[in-house]
Amino acid sequence: MTTAAASPLTQLLAQLGGMQTAGFILVLARVTPLFIVAPLFSSRQIPARVRTIVACALAVGLTPVAMHGQHVPNDVLTLFGLVFKELLVGLAFALSIALLFAAVSSAGTFLDMLVGFSFGATVDPLSGNQSAVLTQVYGLVALAVFVAIDGTSWIVSGLARTYDLVPLTAAPDVRALATGVFASFATIFSSALEVAAPVLLAMVITDVAFGVVTRVVPQLNVFAVGFPVKVVVGLLVVGASLPFVSGWISDQLQMSVAQALQTVKLA
């Protein structure tokens, strides 16, 4: 009697264990793109083994949330399709946030070309390596703001929210995913111009001033005089505008998480 009664219980526990394992695999598939493209999570300064451990720990924590009211099939083919779907949803969410940092880096690249640091990155006599100065500065500022405003909690909370919008066994709206990601790509250039606008305006005014000076004093070597002046003006305006850039990054990060959640929805 005891063995007969225990046999269905054992089968139930085995079924529940298999369902939990399948749910963990699906959650890990949605979490993984975060550690490939999302800011800070995908940093190469963090060893791959550490990122793997953190991704698994995050998946373990999110599995009960994702599994609530869900019945995950154990069929291999069905599970494979669900894993692909989870990777797609996670990638769309992570890309919507990562593109904000791509816009900030693009702004730094613009300014490196305008100020003249891109030339130094090409012929750096000290290190022999390419090192775009302002691109790295803006990237580090964006990362510092991201850490200061606890952006990791926002992203994890947003990722948990995606399970309310697209449960584990539901299909997302692929057209909405593609449209949202393309819309985020389209804003990179305009966002980069917003970040670089103060320095860009200062560089244009400086170039116009040197053009006027060249017409008045033709024998003046504009390149020899203008290059250090542009560097000084550029650094001064960058230093003055960085606090405003930090506020802009904070606001845009909130909008990026909201836009990522709007992108992820049911078909």
JOHUSUL-V928118 format. One record per pair of residues at least 6 apart in sequence whose C-alpha atoms are under 8 Angstrom apart, sorted by the first residue. I is the first residue (numbers start at 1). GAP is how many residues later the second one is. Records with the same first field share a line. If there is no record, write none. Layout:
I = GAP / GAP
//
This chain:
18 = 56
19 = 52 / 53 / 54 / 55
20 = 43 / 47
22 = 50 / 51 / 52 / 57
23 = 40 / 43 / 44 / 49 / 145
24 = 35 / 36 / 39
25 = 58
26 = 56 / 57 / 60 / 142
27 = 32 / 35 / 36 / 39 / 59 / 141
28 = 27 / 28 / 31
29 = 54 / 55 / 57 / 58 / 61
30 = 56 / 57 / 58 / 59 / 60 / 61
31 = 24 / 27 / 28 / 56 / 59 / 128
32 = 23 / 55 / 58
33 = 54 / 57 / 58 / 61
34 = 7 / 8 / 56 / 57 / 60
35 = 6 / 7 / 16 / 20
36 = 6
37 = 54 / 57 / 58 / 61
38 = 56 / 57 / 59 / 60
39 = 58 / 59 / 62 / 104
40 = 103
41 = 10
42 = 9
62 = 98
65 = 95 / 98
66 = 94 / 97 / 101 / 102
67 = 101
70 = 97 / 98 / 99
71 = 98
72 = 96 / 97
73 = 6
82 = 86 / 87
85 = 86 / 87
86 = 82
89 = 83 / 88 / 175
92 = 85 / 86 / 89 / 168 / 171 / 172
93 = 66 / 167 / 168 / 170 / 171
94 = 166
95 = 86
96 = 84 / 85 / 88 / 160 / 161 / 163 / 164
97 = 156 / 159 / 160 / 163
99 = 85 / 86 / 89
100 = 88 / 152 / 153 / 156
101 = 38 / 41
102 = 86
103 = 84 / 85 / 86 / 88 / 89
104 = 34 / 35 / 38 / 87 / 88 / 91
105 = 30 / 31 / 33 / 34 / 87
106 = 29 / 82 / 83 / 86
107 = 28 / 31 / 85 / 86 / 88 / 89
108 = 26 / 27 / 28 / 29 / 30 / 31 / 88
109 = 9 / 23 / 25 / 26
110 = 86
111 = 23 / 24 / 85 / 88 / 89
112 = 6 / 20 / 21 / 22 / 23
113 = 6
114 = 86 / 89
115 = 88 / 112 / 115 / 116 / 119
116 = 111 / 114 / 115
117 = 15 / 16 / 17
118 = 14 / 15
120 = 10 / 11 / 12
121 = 8 / 9 / 10 / 11 / 12
122 = 7 / 8 / 9
123 = 7
124 = 6 / 7
141 = 105
142 = 104 / 107
145 = 101 / 104 / 105
146 = 6 / 104
149 = 101
151 = 102
154 = 100 / 103
155 = 102
158 = 99 / 103
161 = 100
162 = 99 / 102 / 103
165 = 96 / 99 / 100 / 101
166 = 6 / 98 / 99 / 100
170 = 96
171 = 95 / 96
172 = 92 / 93 / 94 / 95
173 = 91 / 92 / 93 / 94
174 = 93
176 = 87 / 88 / 89
177 = 86 / 87 / 88
179 = 84
180 = 79 / 80 / 82 / 83
181 = 82
195 = 50
198 = 39 / 40 / 43
199 = 35 / 38 / 39
202 = 31 / 32 / 35
203 = 27 / 30 / 31
206 = 24
210 = 12 / 16
214 = 6 / 8
//
